[in-house]
Amino acid sequence: MLFGHREPVLPTPAQALPGREAPAFPLPEHHTVLGTRLAAPYPEGLAVADFALGCFWGAERRFWQAPGVWTTLVGYQGGHTPNPTYEEVCSGRTGHTEAVRVVYDPAATTYEALLKLFWESHDPTQGFRQGNDRGTQYRSAIYTHGEAQRAAAEASRDAYQPVLTASGFGPITTEIAPAGPFHAAEPYHQQYLAKNPAGYCGIGGTGVSCPVGVAPTPETTQE
């Protein structure tokens, strides 16, 4: 523990805030940049991937700019409080992390390509922080939809770890878990950097890329 800083701790379900039965705000219908639907249902044949890599403003922009991505939205995932607000998530008392839902066309890109973008867009070795952003809501995570995504995510982690180690980084702390409820964030967070081009990004990276394929290429489809 650094002097003056207590390491953040995830709350248990019993310690988490109670939340609410329904979202506290409406979700915009369309993506500000791509013009596509934000919420399901999505067109047939598309797949869903969920990632957390620090502040979701910059993370979302990385993914909406990627080839084959149909839509993106930011929200809260991996916690206990139903339908949390941003203020509640930032309190550290919901257990959520800031996440990006990526809806993509498997005919135009692959889950492995999205994993590569995920690993190379942040430092996955920092625990409950990302750069200067500190808190449980900034932890690195991959929330998987089905066995094929889980296997690909774990294989990609195992491929990147020796490359990161060789570059002086520590163990990967990324959480890999089945996708639970995804709670969309407030409207002003959606595509924030498209509305505020000079806004805070918070996404950097390690400068480390994996020179080989991050994993075999299983078929990955939406559950």
Stockholm file with secondary structure:
# STOCKHOLM 1.0

chainA/1-223         MLFGHREPVLPTPAQALPGREAPAFPLPEHHTVLGTRLAAPYPEGLAVADFALGCFWGAERRFWQAPGVWTTLVGYQGGHTPNPTYEEVCSGRTGHTEAVRVVYDPAATTYEALLKLFWESHDPTQGFRQGNDRGTQYRSAIYTHGEAQRAAAEASRDAYQPVLTASGFGPITTEIAPAGPFHAAEPYHQQYLAKNPAGYCGIGGTGVSCPVGVAPTPETTQE
#=GR chainA/1-223 SS CCTTCCCCCCCCTTTSCCCCSSCSSCCCSBCTTTCSBSSSCCCTTCEEEEEEESSHHHHHHHHHTSTTEEEEEEEEESSSSSSCCHHHHHTTCSCCEEEEEEEECTTTCCHHHHHHHHHHTSCTTSSSEETTEESGGGCEEEEESSHHHHHHHHHHHHHHHHHHHHTTCCCCCCEEEECCCCEECCGGGTTHHHHCTTSCCCCCCCSCCCSSCSSCCCCCCCC
#=GC SS_cons         CCTTCCCCCCCCTTTSCCCCSSCSSCCCSBCTTTCSBSSSCCCTTCEEEEEEESSHHHHHHHHHTSTTEEEEEEEEESSSSSSCCHHHHHTTCSCCEEEEEEEECTTTCCHHHHHHHHHHTSCTTSSSEETTEESGGGCEEEEESSHHHHHHHHHHHHHHHHHHHHTTCCCCCCEEEECCCCEECCGGGTTHHHHCTTSCCCCCCCSCCCSSCSSCCCCCCCC
//
